[in-house]
Amino acid sequence: MKAKIVLALPACLAITGCMVGPDFERPTAATPQIFDRTQTAQAPSKAVEAAFVQDWWTLFDDSVLNALEQRLADANLDVAAASARLLQSRAQRRIAGAAEWPTLDAAASYNRERGSENGILSLLGVTPSQRQPESASGDAPLGVSALPGHKGSPAYNLYQAGFDASWELDIWGRVRRSVETASALTQASYEDRNAILLSARAELARDYIDVRSTQSLLEIARQNLAIARDAVKLTQVRVREGVTTDLDVANAMAQRETIESLIPTLESNRDTGINAIGLLLAEQPGALQPILAATRDTPSLPHQVPVGFPSELAQRRPDIKKAEAQLHAATASIGMAKADFYPRIALNGSAGFQSLQLTNLADWASGQFVVGPSITFPIFEGGRLKGTLQLREAQQQEAAIVYKHTVLEAWREVDDALLVYDAEQRRHARLTNVVSLNQRALGIAQQRYKAGALDYLDVLNVQKQLLDAQSKLEESKATAAENLITLCKSLGGGWESSYEASLTVFGE
């Protein structure tokens, strides 16, 4: 009999190589020629098909921005929360994997027991009036017979110690499919962390651009305020000389106040922008003032922007990889649902010692064991198993649709980003010409006004046009920089290069 069991066990283990349910196949999608626009771009800063720069923020060549981005991955609280969720998913994966191995438990117990006179032992024909042979412990062996001069059965001691083991033979792959599902969800959690990190990096870069752009607008406003103050003095002199009237003075002062009214709003926008960056780095409000308060120009665009290659996009964008991992998990869960239709077979066993006296508990005569397989076969589940399978199949269909939509959305985002990046730079070039012409016009207007050949309202109109053009030029410069950030974000990148490399980062 033992020989048959030994011969049958390898056959059972060989069967465990089978798994029901579909195997996951990585989806393939056509790669459109979205980078063809790099050939027709007319802007000075061109997107080119070349190796993508993971640390894309370094394209701005701004040391302060680089330092802030270096702090972000470790400091940002949203990234920290996503990292914690990643650790949770890896713990879930470990829990699922534990089912592949046998379980072994050790237990020991001591019980003080007393049998019931009217209980099941009375069916054996044992009554309290009968005198039973005493056991080695001095008590009746079944704890039923009463001692002389006492009513009821005596109590006795029972000592037990041993091991229990169980191992489910994963014949249909239910456990392995559950591990596969958990592994795919861990991958999805990792990609979710990457997506959050990428969004945080892009948000920090945008906030930084906004702060520098606001500081430049402040400088423009202050320069125009100085011009307006000079104009007030000029009109006051001309009134005293009798060349003009107080109307010019009033108009000049109104222009000065109008420009000065812009400054408080710009200053508050600058400070709130600094606080926004501080929040991304988990800093208290105002903590970054020493670093960012000093005025600096908005970072310039690089001469070229390497955008990688279309075939690499699906491997860089975390949203595509997350959708793929979720599709993988949904596919594996179908196998779990199908495996539930088949019987579950487990090998169970226990071995230990039992004795009425503690002194002889470890004796070989006190040993006992139980070993044998068990099988559980579903007969009637009220449609639960079929319903679960239908649910898992529908979830896989949804995951496949979500994946396709995610890929198409990625292509659209890259194409849109290339379009607006080129268009804003061409707009910026036109605005540069507008500012140059307005500066020339203001100089001419001021000279003609001093000569008495021009009304001061014309001078005011030219100055307003110059202020408006300078503001639009600076805003266009910031918009072009933000469009570069959007382009880099749509291309992906900015975190660990591989899932396996990140395992060491988080302690696995």
C-alpha positions in Angstrom: 0.0 0.0 0.0 2.8 2.4 0.9 4.6 1.6 -2.4 1.4 2.5 -4.3 1.2 5.9 -2.6 4.9 6.6 -3.2 4.4 5.8 -6.9 1.2 7.8 -7.3 2.6 10.9 -5.7 5.0 11.9 -8.5 2.1 11.4 -11.0 0.0 13.8 -9.0 2.8 16.3 -8.9 3.3 16.0 -12.7 -0.4 16.8 -13.2 0.0 20.1 -11.4 1.7 21.5 -14.5 -1.7 21.9 -16.1 -3.5 25.3 -15.9 -7.0 26.1 -17.1 -8.0 29.4 -18.6 -6.5 31.6 -21.3 -2.8 32.5 -21.2 -2.1 36.3 -21.4 -0.7 37.5 -24.7 0.7 41.1 -24.9 -1.6 43.1 -27.1 -0.2 44.7 -30.2 -1.2 48.0 -31.6 -0.3 49.7 -34.9 2.2 52.5 -34.3 1.2 55.6 -36.3 3.8 57.9 -37.7 3.1 60.6 -35.1 6.6 61.9 -35.3 6.3 62.9 -39.0 5.5 66.4 -37.7 9.1 66.7 -36.7 10.0 67.0 -40.4 7.7 69.9 -41.0 8.2 71.9 -37.8 9.2 75.5 -38.5 10.0 76.7 -34.9 13.5 77.4 -33.7 13.4 74.6 -31.0 12.7 71.5 -33.0 11.6 68.1 -31.9 13.8 65.4 -33.4 13.7 61.6 -33.4 16.6 60.8 -31.1 17.2 59.0 -27.9 14.7 60.3 -25.3 16.2 62.1 -22.3 14.7 60.5 -19.1 15.6 63.6 -17.0 13.7 65.8 -19.5 13.6 68.8 -17.2 17.4 69.2 -17.7 16.6 70.4 -21.2 15.8 73.9 -19.7 19.4 74.1 -18.3 18.2 75.7 -15.1 20.2 74.7 -12.0 17.4 75.6 -9.5 14.8 73.6 -11.4 17.2 70.6 -11.6 17.8 70.8 -7.8 14.0 70.9 -7.1 13.3 68.0 -9.4 16.0 65.9 -7.7 14.3 66.4 -4.3 10.8 65.6 -5.6 10.9 61.8 -5.8 11.8 61.5 -2.1 9.8 64.4 -0.8 6.5 64.4 -2.6 3.7 63.0 -0.4 1.6 61.8 -3.4 4.5 59.8 -4.6 5.1 58.5 -1.1 1.5 57.4 -0.8 1.7 55.6 -4.2 4.9 53.9 -3.0 3.1 52.7 0.1 0.3 51.3 -2.1 3.0 49.5 -4.2 4.4 47.9 -1.0 0.8 46.8 -0.2 0.4 45.2 -3.6 3.7 43.4 -3.2 2.5 42.1 0.2 -0.7 40.9 -1.5 1.5 39.1 -4.1 3.4 37.4 -1.3 0.2 36.3 0.4 -1.1 34.8 -2.8 2.2 33.0 -3.4 2.1 31.4 0.0 -0.7 29.1 -1.2 1.7 27.3 -3.5 3.6 25.9 -0.5 2.5 23.4 2.2 1.4 24.8 5.6 2.9 23.4 8.7 1.6 24.2 12.2 2.8 23.2 15.6 0.4 22.9 18.6 0.5 21.8 22.2 -2.4 21.7 24.7 -3.3 20.7 28.2 -6.9 19.9 29.1 -8.6 19.0 32.4 -11.5 16.9 31.3 -14.5 15.2 32.8 -16.9 12.9 30.9 -20.7 13.4 31.2 -22.6 10.6 33.0 -25.6 11.2 30.6 -23.5 11.9 27.5 -22.4 9.9 24.6 -20.3 7.5 26.8 -23.5 6.1 28.3 -24.2 4.6 24.9 -21.3 2.3 25.6 -23.1 0.8 28.5 -20.9 2.5 31.1 -22.8 3.7 34.2 -21.6 5.6 37.3 -22.3 2.5 39.4 -19.9 0.4 37.6 -16.3 0.2 38.8 -13.9 0.6 35.8 -10.2 -0.4 35.8 -8.1 2.5 36.8 -5.7 4.0 34.3 -2.1 4.8 34.9 -3.0 8.2 36.0 -5.2 6.7 38.8 -8.5 7.8 37.1 -11.1 5.9 35.2 -10.0 5.6 31.6 -13.1 7.2 30.2 -13.7 9.5 33.1 -17.2 8.1 33.8 -17.0 5.8 36.8 -17.5 7.5 40.1 -14.9 7.2 42.9 -16.0 5.6 46.1 -18.0 8.0 48.2 -18.4 10.5 45.3 -21.1 11.2 42.8 -20.3 11.7 39.2 -17.3 10.8 37.1 -13.8 12.0 38.1 -11.8 14.5 36.0 -8.5 13.6 34.3 -5.5 15.3 32.6 -4.8 15.1 28.9 -1.6 16.3 27.4 -1.1 16.7 23.6 1.7 18.0 21.3 2.3 17.7 17.6 2.3 19.0 14.1 -0.4 19.5 11.4 0.5 19.8 7.7 -1.6 20.5 4.6 -0.8 21.1 0.9 -3.3 21.7 -1.8 -2.2 20.1 -5.1 -2.7 22.9 -7.6 -3.7 20.6 -10.4 -5.8 23.1 -12.3 -3.6 26.1 -11.7 -6.1 28.0 -9.5 -3.3 29.1 -7.1 -0.8 29.8 -9.9 -3.4 32.0 -11.6 -4.0 33.8 -8.4 -0.3 34.5 -8.1 -0.3 35.6 -11.7 -3.1 38.0 -11.1 -1.4 39.4 -8.0 1.8 39.9 -9.9 0.0 41.7 -12.7 -1.7 44.0 -10.1 1.6 44.7 -8.5 3.0 45.8 -11.9 -0.1 48.0 -12.3 0.5 49.5 -8.9 4.1 50.2 -9.9 3.0 51.9 -13.1 0.5 54.0 -11.1 3.3 55.2 -8.9 5.3 56.1 -12.1 2.3 58.0 -13.5 2.0 60.0 -10.2 5.7 60.8 -10.2 5.6 61.9 -13.8 2.6 64.2 -13.1 4.3 65.6 -10.0 7.4 66.3 -12.0 5.4 68.1 -14.7 3.4 70.0 -12.2 6.6 71.2 -10.4 8.1 72.3 -13.7 5.0 74.2 -14.7 4.8 75.9 -11.3 8.4 76.9 -11.6 7.8 78.3 -15.1 4.8 80.2 -13.7 6.9 81.7 -10.9 9.7 82.8 -13.2 7.2 84.2 -15.7 5.4 86.1 -13.0 8.7 87.6 -11.8 9.4 88.7 -15.4 6.0 90.3 -15.7 6.7 92.1 -12.4 9.9 93.5 -14.0 8.0 94.5 -17.1 5.4 96.3 -14.9 8.0 98.0 -12.9 9.9 99.2 -16.0 6.6 100.6 -17.4 5.8 102.1 -14.1 9.1 104.0 -14.2 8.2 105.3 -17.7 4.8 106.3 -16.4 6.3 108.2 -13.5 8.6 110.0 -15.9 5.7 110.9 -18.0 3.8 112.4 -15.0 6.9 114.6 -14.2 7.1 115.6 -17.9 3.4 116.6 -18.1 3.7 118.6 -14.8 6.7 120.5 -16.2 4.8 121.2 -19.4 1.8 122.5 -17.5 4.0 124.9 -15.5 5.5 126.1 -18.8 2.0 126.6 -20.1 2.5 124.2 -23.0 -0.3 121.8 -22.0 -3.2 121.5 -19.5 -3.9 119.5 -16.4 -5.7 117.0 -18.6 -2.4 115.5 -19.7 -1.3 115.3 -16.0 -4.5 113.5 -15.0 -4.1 111.1 -17.9 -0.4 110.4 -17.1 -1.3 109.9 -13.4 -4.1 107.5 -14.3 -1.7 105.5 -16.5 0.8 105.4 -13.6 -1.9 104.1 -11.1 -3.1 101.6 -13.6 0.3 100.1 -14.0 1.0 100.2 -10.3 -2.3 98.3 -9.6 -0.9 95.3 -11.5 2.0 94.8 -9.1 0.2 93.5 -5.9 -1.6 90.9 -8.0 1.7 89.8 -9.6 3.5 89.7 -6.3 0.7 87.5 -4.8 0.8 85.2 -7.8 4.5 84.8 -7.4 4.3 84.0 -3.7 1.4 81.5 -4.2 3.4 79.9 -7.0 6.3 79.4 -4.6 3.9 77.9 -2.0 2.6 75.5 -4.7 6.1 74.3 -5.3 6.7 74.0 -1.6 3.6 71.8 -1.3 4.9 69.4 -3.9 8.1 69.1 -1.9 6.2 68.7 1.4 7.6 72.1 2.7 5.8 74.6 4.9 4.4 77.8 3.2 7.2 80.2 2.6 10.0 77.7 3.1 11.2 78.1 -0.5 11.3 81.9 -0.5 15.1 82.0 0.0 15.5 79.8 -3.0 12.9 81.2 -5.4 12.3 84.8 -4.3 15.2 86.2 -6.3 14.1 87.2 -9.8 15.3 85.0 -12.7 14.3 84.8 -16.3 11.9 82.2 -17.6 14.1 79.3 -18.8 14.7 79.3 -22.5 13.9 76.4 -24.8 16.6 74.1 -26.0 17.8 74.0 -29.6 16.5 70.5 -30.0 14.1 68.2 -28.1 14.9 64.5 -28.5 11.5 62.7 -28.5 12.6 59.2 -28.9 11.0 56.8 -31.4 7.3 55.9 -31.9 8.0 52.2 -31.1 9.3 53.1 -27.6 6.3 55.1 -26.5 4.2 52.2 -25.3 7.2 51.0 -23.1 7.7 54.5 -21.6 4.2 55.7 -20.8 3.1 54.4 -17.4 -0.6 54.7 -18.3 -0.2 52.2 -21.2 1.8 49.8 -19.2 -0.7 50.0 -16.3 -3.6 49.3 -18.7 -1.6 46.3 -20.0 -1.0 45.0 -16.5 -4.7 45.3 -15.6 -5.6 43.4 -18.8 -3.1 40.7 -17.7 -4.7 40.5 -14.3 -8.2 40.3 -15.8 -7.0 37.5 -18.1 -5.5 35.5 -15.3 -8.6 35.8 -13.1 -10.6 33.9 -15.8 -8.3 30.9 -15.1 -9.1 31.2 -11.4 -12.8 31.2 -12.1 -12.5 28.2 -14.4 -10.4 26.2 -11.9 -13.2 26.5 -9.3 -15.3 24.2 -11.5 -12.8 21.4 -10.8 -12.2 19.4 -7.6 -9.7 20.5 -5.1 -7.3 17.9 -3.8 -5.1 18.4 -0.7 -2.7 16.2 1.2 -3.3 16.4 5.0 -1.4 15.0 7.8 -0.7 15.3 11.5 1.7 13.7 13.9 2.3 14.1 17.6 2.0 12.7 21.1 -0.9 12.2 23.5 -0.8 11.1 27.1 -2.7 11.3 30.3 0.5 12.0 32.2 3.1 14.7 31.3 6.0 12.5 32.3 5.5 10.0 29.5 4.3 12.4 26.8 7.5 12.1 24.9 7.5 8.3 25.0 7.3 6.5 21.7 4.1 4.7 22.9 2.4 8.1 23.2 2.9 8.8 19.5 0.0 9.1 17.0 -0.4 10.2 13.4 -3.0 10.8 10.7 -2.2 11.1 7.0 -4.3 11.0 3.9 -5.6 13.1 1.0 -8.9 15.0 0.8 -11.0 16.0 -2.2 -13.7 18.7 -2.5 -15.9 18.6 -5.6 -18.5 21.4 -6.3 -21.9 19.8 -7.0 -24.4 22.6 -6.7 -23.5 26.3 -6.3 -26.7 27.9 -7.4 -25.1 29.4 -10.5 -22.3 31.2 -8.5 -19.5 29.6 -10.4 -21.0 30.3 -13.8 -21.8 33.9 -12.8 -18.2 34.4 -11.5 -16.8 33.2 -14.8 -19.1 35.4 -16.8 -18.1 38.4 -14.6 -14.4 37.7 -15.1 -14.8 37.4 -18.9 -16.7 40.6 -19.1 -14.0 42.3 -16.9 -11.4 41.1 -19.4 -13.3 42.6 -22.3 -13.5 45.9 -20.5 -9.8 45.9 -19.7 -9.0 45.2 -23.4 -11.2 48.2 -24.4 -9.5 50.4 -21.8 -6.1 49.4 -23.1 -7.0 50.3 -26.7 -8.4 53.6 -25.6 -5.4 54.4 -23.5 -3.1 53.7 -26.5 -5.1 55.9 -28.8 -5.2 58.7 -26.2 -1.4 58.5 -25.9 -1.0 58.9 -29.7 -3.3 61.9 -29.6 -1.6 63.6 -26.7 1.8 63.3 -28.4 0.5 64.6 -31.7 -1.3 67.5 -30.1 1.8 68.4 -28.0 4.0 68.5 -31.1 1.5 70.8 -32.8 1.1 73.3 -30.1 4.8 73.3 -29.3 5.7 74.4 -32.8 2.7 76.8 -33.1 3.5 78.7 -29.9 7.1 79.3 -30.9 6.0 80.8 -34.2 3.5 83.0 -32.3 6.3 84.0 -29.9 8.5 85.1 -32.9 5.7 87.4 -34.1 5.2 88.9 -30.6 8.9 89.6 -30.5 8.5 91.8 -33.6 5.4 93.5 -32.0 7.3 94.5 -28.9 10.2 95.8 -31.0 7.9 97.9 -33.1 6.0 99.2 -30.0 9.2 100.2 -28.3 10.2 102.1 -31.4 6.8 103.7 -31.6 6.9 104.8 -27.9 10.3 106.5 -28.4 9.0 108.4 -31.5 5.8 109.4 -29.7 7.7 110.7 -26.6 9.9 112.8 -28.9 7.0 114.3 -30.8 5.1 115.0 -27.6 8.1 116.9 -26.2 8.2 118.8 -29.5 4.5 119.6 -29.1 3.6 117.8 -32.3 1.6 115.0 -30.7 -1.3 114.8 -28.2 -0.5 113.0 -25.0 -3.4 110.6 -25.5 -1.5 109.1 -28.4 1.5 108.6 -26.2 -0.7 106.8 -23.6 -2.1 104.5 -26.3 1.4 103.6 -27.5 2.6 102.9 -24.0 -0.5 100.7 -23.3 0.2 98.8 -26.5 3.8 98.3 -25.5 2.9 97.0 -22.0 0.3 94.7 -23.5 2.8 93.4 -26.1 5.5 92.8 -23.5 3.1 90.9 -21.3 1.9 88.8 -24.1 5.5 88.1 -25.2 6.5 86.9 -21.7 3.3 84.9 -21.4 4.0 83.3 -24.8 7.5 82.4 -23.6 6.1 80.7 -20.5 3.4 79.0 -22.6 6.1 77.6 -25.0 8.1 76.3 -22.0 4.9 74.7 -20.6 4.2 73.2 -24.0 7.6 71.6 -23.8 6.7 70.1 -20.4 3.5 68.8 -21.8 5.3 67.2 -24.7 7.8 65.5 -22.4 5.1 64.3 -20.1 3.2 62.8 -23.1 6.4 61.0 -24.1 6.8 59.5 -20.6 9.9 59.0 -18.6 11.5 60.4 -15.4 11.5 57.4 -13.1 13.3 54.1 -12.7 14.0 52.5 -16.0 12.6 49.1 -15.2 10.3 47.3 -12.8 12.9 44.9 -11.6 15.3 47.7 -10.7 12.7 49.3 -8.5 12.5 46.2 -6.3 15.7 47.1 -4.6 14.5 50.6 -4.1 11.5 49.4 -2.0 13.2 46.7 0.0 12.7 43.6 -2.1 
